[in-house]
């Protein structure tokens, strides 16, 4: 029963609204069974009537639960002042991503005042070879992960709608390690650019990323050095708030040099 309930909630999250009949057909379950399940979920405020008669959508209780989960993420609490500072200064979109295996999930974003970049929505994800923030998680991971990632993954890049050549990806990762961040000068939509830097946990491992995305002239024009510094120093500030100290930083530098 619990597994079926979770499947129903997952389907509603993807479709926004659906009828009991539509859900039953997708799940391969009797309509009467799905209807009873929806009734039980509605009593718990986990689903509610949709905009059309006979349809259902996710309930507001899930928003409260989701907000509570996000609030527990220390990285989000530590990052918000930094993100707001960068946003106030640049007026561009600022992202906070958390690594989940081979993907980076956006757990917070502040939309730009001039143009809101929509390619990575709150709760959305990108493979860690795409984008500046996600790619910084791969770039600053141990090099031993690079080959394993490349061999086990498609390197499709949604920004260019093409497959990345492994040697091009490695060159990008090398450059990021050399300068301290990932700088993407040509991204979608055309005329935009991004800068992303890793956030380290108390063990000195990159597990989250801070990035800013916006109009290329604003990110990489006359203010490029200042925006770059804001992102990299901001990522270090968040890392230190999470227990990543100078000892870890020196150890990481020695590790990168040894690599």
Order of alpha helices (4+ residues) and beta strands (2+ residues): alpha-beta-alpha-alpha-beta-beta-alpha-alpha-beta-beta-beta-alpha-alpha-beta-beta-alpha-beta-beta-beta-alpha-alpha-alpha
